[in-house]
Amino acid sequence: MRPQQGASPRRARGRAADGPAAAWPGGLRRLPERAGEFVRGHRAVVGNAVRVTAASCVAFYICRYGLDRAVMSVYATFTVVSLGALARIPGSGRQRAATVLTALPAGLVLITLGTLLAVRTWAAVVGMLVVGFLVAYAGTTGPRIAGAAPGMQLLYILPCFPPYAPDTLGQRLLGFLLGAVLLAAAQRILLPEPDTPPFRRLLAGAAEAAADLAGHHGGPVPEPVLARARTAADALRPARIPPADLPAAPSLAHKAMAHAAEAVRTLLNRLDALHTAAGSQHAYRPETTALLRAVGDAAREAAAALRHGARLPPGEGPRAGPLQSELAPVRTHRALDTLGRLSADDRLTYLRRRSLVVQAADSAVVLVLATRLLLGDRDVDRDPAGHAFAYARAHAAELWWRRLTTHLTPRSVIFQNACRFALGLAAARAVAGLLDLQHGFWVLLATLTLTRTTSLETRSAVRQALLGTLIGAVVAGGLLAVAHNHGAVYAVLLPLVMLLAFTAGPLRGLAWAQGGFTLVVAVLFAQVAPVTWQLAPVRLEDVLAGSLIGLVCGLAAWPRGAAPEVRRNMAALCQAVADGIGRTAALVADRAGAADGGAGILALNRAMVLAQESLAQYQSEPRERPARQPDWPAVLVAGADARRGERLLPGRPGRITPHEVGAWLRQAAESTAADYRALARHLRTGDGPPEVLPRPLDLGALLAVAPPVPPAGAAPPARADSAALLVDSVIWLDALTADLARIHREM
């Protein structure tokens, strides 16, 4: 185990050399603190080891010694181990128990398939190929299913080996049910993981913080108010939310929660920037003050509805109408006239400050509509700003189908991982069947647990696994030789060995996990059937075979992991951003091109999902030496900005006039899109930095062709709407240009 950073042996000796007064008293005083840190840091591991040990031992003793059902005892024990130790189901004790019970129907199907397909090696191999892919690919539907996937694989692996014994199917299914129920009870009762705040409560807290921040209309904002807003926004970052609480499933409720989270985080960010920008202490104009007041009221109503949590009665709940009526005068108030009277250095500053107010109000509208949708109002898509909720009336099957097909491409790292595991498990099953290995199950188990997303990581895992298995086999062989067939010895040792293995493995690494599990297997099988010390070397041979198969699959199937896919998917995202800029500009300037039925924004969403998944896997993979990479999160921000503009701008009232202004907007959009296409080509080829740097917007050319807007109240509504739409479009293009410049600075 590597020493922690800042606690090297050399430094420790240096502190001790300062004298006993410096070393021992301070160390003694810190012992309780360090003990507390150890307990807190390892509580989850120890708690899970206790739960798995208790549930598996109770299941085994009931079936083996109480009912005298050897087959049933094996399946009950391995169900607990697979879903409790091999799987990584996230969440609190209540959430983990619910996930285990939800997996019961799928587990029954997998055990039945494995039992029936064990009749022939080729049938078991084909079943392993299909089941391995489907179970791994099902992780696209949410963190809980993804966490349970490795354990679910084991439920097919265990029964798909000879002997072909369909007459024992009843015992196998009963053992699985008993083990799953005991594991669920242990997750709920024994040292359960604490409950976390529901995602709706986090949304409500963020909306309340936004309401408080919007309540300050000029002047300094109290630091506690700003701090609360920033804390609430940070709490909604996906990295801060426990995986089990993330709204990541393709259900309508989860999509609405994710939409609301994006809206309230944008709202908090814009309000924060508005109140901390230069000149923010000056008093706001009356229409801006009224708009911020309406933003605060809307956010507070949304928070109250989220905390209440019931379905909305007709005509009740948060409303977007009052906010939208206050938004109109701010959006149209002398925009270009004010811009024309500013110096060149102040124009972008004015545009960005005005944009913060409008974007905050737009985000509040989206928050209200997403909250209404979350609480059962599917009519939100009929709202003037509801074009972003095209999924509101989609059937559940359609939403699930979209999610499943999103990753059905060789460019998806989830698809690659599913193929890698399926091919590895099928190959391991074929080798075990053709060579008639005595314990072929262990070959597949080694393949399942040791296959990694890169060949480098797989080689490292194989080395550790073989070392741990070798040591575990030596200890197990000695134990079997000494204890021989004294079942009472194994019955007493089983809980101790399990607790040690399931605690030391996660804390000390893969070598300890494999060595401990080798000892668990020996103690367990010694109580099921007569065994000798030769079981230990058989275990080592099977782990070696499974490791080699996993290593070959890692070398043959995407051996570099996510590194190439990050560049490809980020390039595809840049291309999608460029296409989105073109579509949005056509819709805004010419009111043309709206006949794609939302296919364009779906393509942009798909590109963002693939880029996010590949980046997440890339960041989790160890690398020999870190290579310089572009600012990938900035590319994701550009995708989000492009999506936000495509969702909001086409639904705005007005039309860009005169023709010269529309021509300027189209040319500016084409220039920005061309820069993103150039970046996409560079990311695909991997050549040197792009020769053409992004060009800033030519606002001088815009002001030369844009007529001034008459004073407030004197302009026709159509003229005012046109000016507001133009200014918001300029702000949107400027944000995308700034994103591109930030990406280029890191290349």
C-alpha positions in Angstrom: 0.0 0.0 0.0 1.5 3.3 -1.0 2.1 5.9 1.8 -0.2 8.8 1.8 0.9 12.0 0.3 2.9 14.1 2.7 3.5 11.2 5.1 6.7 9.6 3.6 9.0 7.5 5.8 11.7 10.1 5.4 9.4 12.9 6.7 8.3 10.6 9.5 11.9 10.0 10.6 12.5 13.7 10.4 9.7 14.5 12.8 10.9 11.8 15.2 14.4 13.2 15.1 13.2 16.5 16.4 13.0 14.9 19.9 10.5 13.0 22.0 8.7 16.2 23.0 7.9 16.9 19.4 7.1 13.4 18.3 5.4 11.4 21.0 3.2 13.9 22.8 1.7 15.3 19.5 1.3 11.8 18.2 -0.4 10.6 21.4 -2.7 13.6 21.3 -3.6 12.9 17.7 -4.3 9.2 18.2 -8.0 9.6 18.9 -8.3 12.0 15.9 -6.5 9.5 13.6 -8.5 6.6 14.9 -11.7 8.6 14.1 -10.5 9.4 10.6 -9.7 5.7 10.0 -13.1 4.6 11.2 -14.9 7.3 9.1 -12.8 6.5 6.1 -13.3 2.8 6.3 -16.8 2.6 7.7 -18.4 1.8 4.4 -15.9 -1.0 3.6 -16.2 -2.6 7.1 -20.0 -2.1 7.1 -20.4 -3.8 3.8 -18.0 -6.7 4.8 -20.1 -7.2 7.9 -23.4 -7.3 6.0 -22.1 -9.6 3.3 -20.5 -12.0 5.8 -23.6 -12.1 8.0 -26.1 -12.6 5.1 -23.9 -15.2 3.3 -23.1 -17.2 6.4 -26.7 -17.3 7.6 -27.9 -18.4 4.2 -25.2 -21.0 3.9 -25.8 -22.5 7.4 -29.6 -22.6 6.9 -29.3 -24.4 3.6 -26.3 -26.6 4.3 -26.9 -27.7 7.9 -30.5 -26.8 8.5 -32.1 -28.1 5.2 -29.2 -30.3 4.1 -29.4 -28.8 0.5 -25.9 -28.5 -0.8 -26.8 -27.0 -4.2 -29.2 -24.5 -2.5 -26.4 -23.5 0.0 -24.0 -22.7 -2.8 -26.5 -20.5 -4.8 -27.6 -18.7 -1.6 -24.0 -17.9 -0.7 -22.9 -16.8 -4.1 -26.0 -14.7 -4.5 -25.0 -12.7 -1.5 -21.3 -12.5 -2.6 -22.2 -11.5 -6.2 -24.7 -8.8 -5.3 -23.0 -7.6 -2.1 -19.3 -7.9 -2.8 -18.7 -8.3 -6.5 -21.3 -5.7 -7.5 -20.9 -2.1 -6.5 -24.5 -1.0 -5.9 -24.5 2.6 -4.8 -26.8 4.3 -2.3 -28.0 4.2 1.2 -29.0 1.0 3.0 -32.6 1.5 1.9 -31.7 2.2 -1.7 -29.4 -0.8 -1.9 -32.0 -3.1 -0.5 -34.5 -1.8 -3.0 -32.1 -2.4 -5.9 -31.4 -6.0 -4.7 -35.2 -6.7 -4.5 -35.8 -5.1 -7.9 -33.2 -7.4 -9.4 -35.1 -10.6 -8.3 -37.0 -11.1 -11.6 -33.9 -10.7 -13.7 -31.9 -13.0 -11.4 -34.5 -15.7 -11.7 -34.4 -15.4 -15.5 -30.6 -15.5 -15.6 -30.3 -18.6 -13.4 -33.0 -20.4 -15.4 -31.2 -19.6 -18.7 -27.8 -20.7 -17.3 -29.3 -24.0 -16.1 -31.0 -24.8 -19.3 -28.2 -23.7 -21.7 -25.6 -25.8 -19.8 -26.8 -28.8 -21.9 -24.2 -28.0 -24.5 -21.0 -26.1 -24.5 -21.9 -24.1 -27.6 -25.3 -23.2 -26.2 -23.7 -22.0 -23.0 -21.1 -19.9 -25.0 -23.8 -18.3 -27.1 -25.8 -17.5 -24.0 -22.8 -16.1 -22.3 -22.1 -13.8 -25.3 -25.7 -12.5 -25.4 -26.2 -12.3 -21.7 -22.8 -10.8 -21.1 -23.4 -8.0 -23.6 -27.0 -7.2 -22.5 -26.2 -7.1 -18.8 -23.1 -4.9 -19.3 -25.0 -2.6 -21.8 -27.9 -2.2 -19.4 -25.7 0.1 -17.3 -26.6 2.9 -19.7 -29.9 3.2 -18.0 -28.6 4.4 -14.6 -25.9 4.0 -11.9 -27.8 1.5 -9.8 -28.2 -1.0 -12.7 -24.6 -0.3 -13.8 -23.4 -1.1 -10.2 -25.4 -4.3 -10.1 -24.2 -5.5 -13.5 -21.1 -7.5 -12.4 -23.0 -9.4 -9.8 -25.9 -10.1 -12.3 -23.3 -11.6 -14.7 -22.4 -14.1 -12.0 -26.0 -15.3 -11.7 -25.7 -16.7 -15.3 -22.1 -17.8 -15.0 -22.6 -20.0 -11.9 -25.3 -22.3 -13.4 -24.1 -22.5 -17.0 -21.4 -25.2 -16.2 -21.8 -29.0 -16.1 -23.3 -31.0 -14.7 -26.4 -30.3 -16.7 -29.0 -30.7 -13.9 -32.3 -29.1 -14.7 -33.8 -31.1 -11.8 -31.9 -28.9 -9.4 -33.4 -25.7 -10.8 -35.8 -25.4 -7.9 -33.0 -25.5 -5.4 -31.0 -23.0 -7.4 -33.9 -20.5 -7.6 -34.8 -20.9 -3.9 -31.2 -20.5 -2.9 -31.0 -17.3 -5.0 -34.2 -15.9 -3.5 -33.1 -16.7 0.1 -29.7 -15.1 -0.5 -31.2 -12.0 -2.1 -33.7 -11.5 0.7 -31.1 -11.9 3.4 -28.8 -9.5 1.7 -31.6 -6.9 1.3 -32.4 -7.3 5.0 -28.7 -6.9 6.0 -28.4 -3.8 3.8 -31.3 -2.3 5.6 -30.6 -3.4 9.2 -26.9 -4.1 9.8 -24.7 -0.9 9.9 -26.8 0.5 7.0 -25.4 3.3 4.8 -27.0 6.6 5.9 -29.8 8.1 3.9 -28.8 11.1 1.7 -31.0 14.1 1.0 -33.4 13.4 -1.9 -32.6 15.1 -5.1 -35.8 17.1 -5.0 -34.7 18.5 -1.6 -31.5 19.7 -3.2 -33.4 21.3 -6.0 -35.7 23.0 -3.6 -32.8 24.3 -1.5 -31.1 25.7 -4.6 -34.3 27.3 -5.8 -34.7 29.0 -2.4 -31.1 30.2 -2.5 -31.8 31.7 -5.9 -34.9 33.4 -4.6 -32.9 35.0 -1.8 -30.2 36.1 -4.2 -32.7 37.6 -6.7 -34.3 39.6 -3.9 -31.3 42.0 -3.9 -31.9 44.7 -6.5 -28.6 46.6 -6.6 -26.2 47.4 -3.9 -23.9 45.0 -2.0 -25.3 41.5 -1.5 -24.7 40.0 2.0 -21.9 37.5 2.0 -24.0 34.8 3.7 -26.5 35.0 0.8 -23.8 34.7 -1.8 -22.2 31.8 0.1 -25.5 29.9 0.4 -26.1 30.3 -3.3 -22.7 29.0 -4.3 -23.0 26.1 -1.9 -26.4 25.2 -3.3 -25.1 25.4 -6.9 -22.1 23.2 -5.9 -24.3 20.7 -4.2 -26.0 20.0 -7.6 -22.8 19.2 -9.5 -23.0 15.6 -10.6 -19.7 14.9 -9.0 -21.1 16.0 -5.6 -24.3 13.9 -5.8 -24.2 10.2 -4.7 -24.6 8.0 -7.8 -27.8 6.5 -6.5 -29.4 9.9 -6.2 -28.4 11.2 -9.7 -31.4 11.7 -12.0 -29.7 9.5 -14.7 -32.5 7.1 -15.7 -34.4 7.7 -19.0 -37.7 8.1 -17.2 -39.8 11.3 -17.5 -39.3 12.2 -13.8 -35.5 11.9 -14.0 -35.4 13.9 -17.2 -37.5 16.6 -15.6 -35.2 16.6 -12.5 -32.1 16.9 -14.7 -33.7 19.7 -16.7 -34.6 21.5 -13.5 -31.1 21.0 -12.1 -29.5 22.5 -15.2 -31.9 25.5 -15.0 -31.4 26.3 -11.4 -27.6 25.9 -11.6 -27.6 28.4 -14.6 -29.9 30.7 -12.6 -27.6 30.7 -9.6 -24.6 31.2 -11.8 -26.1 34.2 -13.7 -27.4 35.9 -10.5 -24.0 35.4 -8.8 -22.2 36.9 -11.8 -24.7 39.8 -12.0 -24.2 40.7 -8.4 -20.4 40.4 -8.4 -19.8 42.2 -11.7 -18.2 45.6 -11.9 -20.8 48.3 -11.3 -23.3 45.9 -9.7 -23.7 48.2 -6.7 -25.5 50.8 -8.8 -29.3 50.8 -8.7 -31.1 48.8 -11.3 -33.6 50.2 -13.7 -37.2 49.8 -12.7 -38.0 47.1 -15.3 -34.9 45.1 -14.2 -35.9 45.4 -10.5 -39.4 44.1 -11.3 -37.9 41.3 -13.4 -35.6 40.2 -10.5 -38.5 40.3 -8.1 -40.5 38.1 -10.4 -37.5 35.7 -10.7 -37.4 35.4 -7.0 -41.1 34.8 -6.7 -41.0 32.1 -9.4 -38.0 30.4 -7.8 -39.7 30.4 -4.4 -42.9 28.9 -5.8 -40.9 26.2 -7.5 -39.1 25.4 -4.2 -42.4 25.1 -2.3 -43.8 22.8 -5.0 -40.7 20.6 -4.9 -40.8 20.3 -1.1 -44.5 19.5 -1.2 -43.9 16.8 -3.8 -47.5 16.0 -4.6 -49.0 15.9 -8.1 -50.3 19.3 -9.2 -54.1 19.9 -9.1 -55.4 21.6 -12.3 -54.5 25.4 -12.3 -52.2 25.2 -9.2 -48.4 25.2 -8.7 -45.7 27.6 -9.8 -46.5 29.7 -12.9 -44.2 31.1 -15.6 -46.7 33.7 -16.9 -46.0 36.6 -14.4 -42.3 36.1 -14.9 -42.6 36.2 -18.7 -44.7 39.4 -18.6 -41.9 41.1 -16.6 -39.2 39.7 -19.0 -40.7 41.4 -22.1 -39.8 45.0 -21.2 -36.2 44.2 -20.1 -35.7 42.2 -23.3 -36.9 45.0 -25.6 -35.7 48.2 -23.7 -33.6 50.3 -26.1 -31.1 47.5 -26.6 -29.3 48.7 -29.7 -29.8 52.3 -29.0 -27.9 51.9 -25.7 -25.3 49.8 -27.4 -24.7 52.4 -30.1 -23.9 55.1 -27.6 -21.2 53.1 -25.8 -17.5 53.1 -26.6 -16.1 50.0 -28.3 -14.5 48.8 -25.1 -17.8 48.9 -23.2 -20.0 47.2 -25.8 -19.3 43.6 -24.8 -19.5 44.5 -21.1 -22.9 46.0 -21.6 -24.1 43.0 -23.7 -22.9 40.5 -21.1 -24.4 42.3 -18.1 -27.7 42.6 -19.9 -27.5 39.0 -20.9 -27.1 37.9 -17.3 -30.5 39.4 -16.4 -32.2 37.9 -19.4 -30.6 34.5 -19.0 -31.5 34.4 -15.3 -35.1 35.0 -16.2 -35.1 32.4 -18.9 -33.6 29.9 -16.5 -36.2 30.7 -14.0 -38.9 30.1 -16.6 -37.4 26.7 -17.4 -37.1 25.9 -13.7 -40.8 26.5 -13.3 -41.8 24.5 -16.3 -39.5 21.6 -15.3 -41.0 21.6 -11.8 -44.5 21.5 -13.2 -43.5 18.6 -15.5 -41.9 16.8 -12.6 -45.2 17.1 -10.7 -47.3 15.7 -13.5 -48.2 18.6 -15.8 -47.4 17.4 -19.3 -48.9 20.5 -20.9 -45.7 22.5 -20.3 -44.7 22.0 -23.9 -47.6 24.2 -24.9 -46.1 27.1 -23.1 -44.4 29.7 -25.3 -41.0 28.8 -23.8 -41.9 25.1 -23.6 -40.3 24.0 -26.9 -37.4 22.7 -24.8 -39.7 20.1 -23.3 -40.5 18.2 -26.4 -40.0 14.9 -24.4 -42.9 15.9 -22.1 -45.5 13.9 -24.0 -43.2 11.0 -25.0 -44.1 7.5 -23.9 -41.9 5.7 -21.4 -40.9 3.1 -24.0 -39.8 5.8 -26.4 -37.6 7.5 -23.7 -36.0 4.1 -22.8 -35.5 3.3 -26.5 -33.7 6.6 -27.1 -31.4 6.0 -24.2 -30.5 2.4 -25.2 -29.9 3.4 -28.9 -27.8 6.4 -28.0 -24.8 4.2 -27.0 -25.4 1.6 -29.7 -22.3 2.7 -31.7 -18.6 1.6 -31.7 -17.7 5.1 -30.6 -19.4 4.6 -27.2 -17.1 3.5 -24.4 -20.1 1.8 -22.8 -20.7 -0.2 -26.0 -17.0 -1.0 -26.2 -16.9 -2.2 -22.6 -20.0 -4.4 -23.1 -18.4 -6.0 -26.2 -15.1 -6.5 -24.4 -16.7 -8.3 -21.4 -19.1 -10.3 -23.5 -16.3 -11.6 -25.8 -14.0 -12.3 -22.8 -16.7 -14.2 -20.9 -17.8 -16.2 -24.0 -14.1 -17.1 -24.8 -13.6 -18.2 -21.2 -16.7 -20.3 -21.2 -15.6 -22.0 -24.5 -12.1 -22.7 -23.1 -13.5 -24.1 -19.9 -15.9 -26.3 -21.8 -13.5 -27.5 -24.5 -10.8 -28.3 -22.0 -13.2 -29.8 -19.5 -11.8 -27.8 -16.6 -12.7 -29.1 -13.2 -13.8 -25.7 -11.9 -14.4 -23.7 -15.0 -16.6 -21.3 -13.0 -13.4 -19.8 -11.6 -12.0 -19.1 -15.1 -15.0 -16.9 -15.9 -14.9 -15.3 -12.5 -11.3 -14.3 -13.1 -12.1 -13.0 -16.5 -15.0 -11.0 -15.2 -13.1 -9.4 -12.3 -9.7 -8.8 -14.0 -10.7 -7.4 -17.4 -10.1 -3.7 -17.5 -10.7 -0.9 -20.0 -7.0 -0.7 -21.1 -4.4 -3.3 -21.7 -2.0 -1.5 -19.3 -4.5 -1.7 -16.5 -5.4 -5.3 -17.3 -1.7 -6.3 -17.1 -1.3 -4.6 -13.8 -4.5 -6.3 -12.4 -3.3 -9.8 -13.7 0.0 -9.4 -11.9 -1.6 -8.5 -8.6 -4.3 -11.2 -8.9 -1.8 -14.0 -9.6 0.4 -12.9 -6.7 -2.6 -12.8 -4.4 -4.0 -16.1 -5.6 -0.7 -17.8 -5.3 -0.4 -16.7 -1.6 -4.0 -17.6 -1.0 -3.6 -21.0 -2.6 -0.6 -21.8 -0.4 -2.5 -20.8 2.8 -5.7 -22.7 1.6 -3.7 -25.8 0.7 -2.1 -25.9 4.1 -5.5 -25.4 5.8 -7.1 -28.2 3.8 -4.2 -30.5 4.5 -4.3 -29.9 8.2 -8.1 -29.7 8.8 -8.8 -32.4 6.1 -12.6 -33.3 6.4 -13.4 -31.8 9.8 -16.4 -29.8 8.8 -16.7 -28.1 12.2 -13.4 -26.4 11.6 -14.5 -24.9 8.3 -17.9 -23.9 9.7 -16.2 -21.9 12.5 -13.6 -20.4 10.1 -16.0 -19.3 7.4 -17.3 -16.0 8.9 -13.8 -15.1 10.0 -12.3 -15.7 6.6 -15.1 -13.9 4.8 -14.9 -10.9 7.1 -11.2 -10.7 6.6 -11.4 -11.1 2.8 -14.2 -8.7 2.2 -12.5 -6.1 4.4 -8.9 -6.4 3.3 -9.7 -6.7 -0.4 -11.2 -3.2 -0.8 -8.8 -1.6 1.6 -5.5 -3.2 0.6 -5.9 -3.9 -3.1 -6.5 -6.6 -5.7 -3.8 -9.0 -4.5 -5.5 -9.1 -1.0 -8.9 -9.5 -2.6 -7.9 -12.5 -4.8 -5.9 -14.1 -2.0 -8.8 -13.7 0.5 -11.4 -15.0 -2.0 -9.2 -18.0 -2.7 -9.3 -18.8 1.0 -13.1 -18.2 1.1 -13.7 -20.6 -1.8 -11.6 -23.3 -0.1 -13.4 -23.1 3.2 -16.8 -22.9 1.5 -16.4 -25.9 -0.8 -14.8 -28.0 1.9 -18.2 -28.0 3.6 -20.2 -28.8 0.4 -18.2 -31.9 -0.8 -15.0 -33.7 0.3 -11.9 -31.8 -0.9 -8.1 -32.1 -0.6 -5.3 -29.7 -0.7 -5.3 -30.1 -4.5 -8.2 -27.7 -4.7 -5.8 -24.8 -4.1 -3.6 -25.3 -7.1 -6.7 -25.9 -9.3 -7.9 -22.5 -8.2 -4.6 -20.9 -9.1 -4.6 -22.6 -12.6 -8.2 -21.4 -13.3 -7.3 -17.8 -12.3 -4.3 -17.9 -14.5 -6.4 -19.1 -17.4 -9.1 -16.5 -16.8 -6.4 -13.8 -16.5 -4.8 -14.7 -19.8 -8.2 -14.7 -21.5 -8.9 -11.2 -20.1 -5.5 -10.0 -21.1 -5.9 -11.2 -24.7 -9.4 -9.6 -24.9 -7.9 -6.4 -23.5 -5.2 -6.4 -26.1 -7.5 -7.3 -29.0 -10.5 -5.0 -28.2 -9.8 -1.3 -27.8 -6.5 -1.8 -25.9 -5.9 1.9 -25.4 -9.2 2.4 -23.5 -11.0 5.7 -23.8 -8.0 7.8 -25.0 -8.8 7.6 -28.7 -12.6 7.9 -28.1 -12.2 11.1 -26.1 -10.7 12.9 -29.2 -13.2 11.3 -31.6 -16.2 12.1 -29.5 -15.0 15.6 -28.7 -14.5 16.2 -32.4 -18.0 14.9 -33.1 -19.3 17.3 -30.4 -17.5 20.2 -32.0 -19.0 19.2 -35.3 -22.5 19.0 -33.7 -21.9 22.5 -32.1 -21.1 23.9 -35.6 -24.2 22.3 -37.1 -26.3 23.7 -34.2 -24.9 27.2 -34.7 -25.9 27.0 -38.4 -29.4 25.7 -37.6 -30.0 28.3 -34.9 -28.8 31.1 -37.1 -31.1 30.0 -39.9 -34.1 29.8 -37.5 -33.4 33.3 -36.0 -32.3 35.2 -39.1 -34.6 33.6 -41.8 -37.2 31.7 -39.8 -36.2 28.8 -42.0 -35.1 25.2 -41.3 -37.5 24.4 -38.6 -38.8 21.2 -40.2 -36.3 18.7 -38.7 -38.7 17.9 -35.8 -36.1 18.4 -33.2 -33.7 15.9 -34.8 -30.8 18.4 -34.7 -31.0 19.0 -31.0 -31.3 15.2 -30.4 -28.0 14.8 -32.4 -26.3 17.4 -30.2 -27.6 15.7 -27.1 -26.3 12.4 -28.3 -22.9 13.9 -29.1 -22.7 15.4 -25.6 -23.6 12.1 -23.9 -20.9 10.2 -25.8 -18.3 12.9 -25.1 -19.2 13.0 -21.4 -19.1 9.2 -21.0 -15.7 8.8 -22.8 -14.2 11.7 -20.8 -15.4 10.1 -17.5 -13.8 6.7 -18.4 -10.6 8.4 -19.6 -10.2 10.3 -16.4 -10.6 7.0 -14.4 -8.0 5.1 -16.3 -4.3 5.1 -15.1 -1.7 6.3 -17.6 2.0 5.8 -17.7 2.7 9.4 -18.3 -0.1 12.1 -18.6 -0.2 13.6 -22.0 -1.1 17.2 -22.7 -4.8 17.4 -23.5 -7.1 20.1 -24.6 -9.5 21.6 -22.0 -12.2 18.9 -22.5 -14.6 20.4 -20.0 -14.5 23.6 -22.0 -15.7 21.6 -25.0 -18.6 20.3 -23.0 -19.4 23.8 -21.9 -19.5 24.9 -25.6 -21.9 22.0 -26.3 -24.2 23.2 -23.4 -24.1 26.8 -24.7 -24.9 25.7 -28.2 -27.8 23.6 -26.9 -29.1 26.4 -24.7 -29.2 28.8 -27.7 -30.9 26.2 -29.9 -33.6 25.6 -27.3 -34.3 29.2 -26.4 -33.6 31.6 -29.3 -35.9 30.1 -32.0 -38.9 30.4 -29.7 -38.3 34.1 -29.1 -40.8 36.6 -30.8 -39.7 38.9 -33.6 -37.6 38.6 -36.7 -34.2 40.0 -37.6 -34.5 43.1 -39.7 -33.4 44.8 -41.9 -31.8 42.4 -44.4 -28.2 43.7 -43.7 -28.5 42.8 -40.0 -29.7 39.3 -40.9 -26.7 39.0 -43.3 -24.3 40.1 -40.6 -25.8 37.5 -38.2 -25.5 34.7 -40.7 -22.0 35.6 -41.6 -20.9 35.8 -37.9 -22.6 32.4 -37.3 -20.9 30.9 -40.3 -17.5 32.2 -39.1 -18.0 30.7 -35.6 -19.2 27.4 -37.0 -16.2 27.2 -39.4 -13.9 27.7 -36.4 -15.6 24.8 -34.6 -15.3 22.6 -37.7 -11.6 23.4 -37.9 -11.2 22.4 -34.3 -13.1 19.2 -35.0 -10.7 18.3 -37.9 -7.7 19.0 -35.7 -9.0 16.7 -33.0 -9.7 13.9 -35.5 -6.2 14.1 -37.1 -4.2 14.9 -34.0 -1.9 17.2 -35.9 -0.3 20.4 -34.5 -2.4 23.2 -33.1 -4.9 24.7 -35.5 -3.3 27.4 -37.7 -6.5 29.5 -37.8 -7.3 31.0 -34.4 -11.0 31.9 -33.5 -12.1 35.3 -34.6 -14.0 37.7 -32.3 -17.3 39.1 -33.3 -17.1 42.2 -35.5 -19.5 44.4 -33.5 -18.4 47.5 -35.4 -19.9 46.0 -38.6 -23.1 45.2 -36.8 -23.5 48.8 -35.5 -22.9 50.1 -39.0 -25.9 48.4 -40.4 -28.2 48.2 -37.4 -30.6 51.1 -37.0 -31.1 52.6 -33.5 -34.1 51.6 -31.6 -36.4 54.5 -30.7 -36.9 55.4 -27.1 -38.8 53.0 -24.9 -42.5 53.0 -25.7 -42.0 54.6 -29.1 -40.9 51.5 -31.0 -43.5 49.2 -32.6 -43.6 45.8 -30.8 -42.2 44.0 -33.8 -39.2 46.4 -34.0 -38.5 46.0 -30.3 -38.8 42.2 -30.5 -36.4 42.2 -33.4 -33.8 44.3 -31.5 -34.0 42.1 -28.5 -33.7 38.9 -30.5 -30.6 40.3 -32.3 -28.9 41.3 -29.0 -29.6 37.9 -27.4 -28.2 36.2 -30.5 -25.0 38.3 -30.4 -24.6 37.4 -26.7 -25.0 33.7 -27.6 -22.5 33.8 -30.4 -20.0 35.8 -28.2 -20.3 33.1 -25.5 -19.5 30.4 -28.0 -16.6 32.4 -29.3 -15.2 32.8 -25.8 -15.6 29.0 -25.2 -13.6 28.4 -28.4 -10.8 30.8 -27.4 -10.6 29.1 -24.0 -10.2 25.7 -25.7 -7.4 27.1 -28.0 -5.5 28.5 -25.1 -5.1 25.0 -23.6 -4.0 23.3 -26.8 
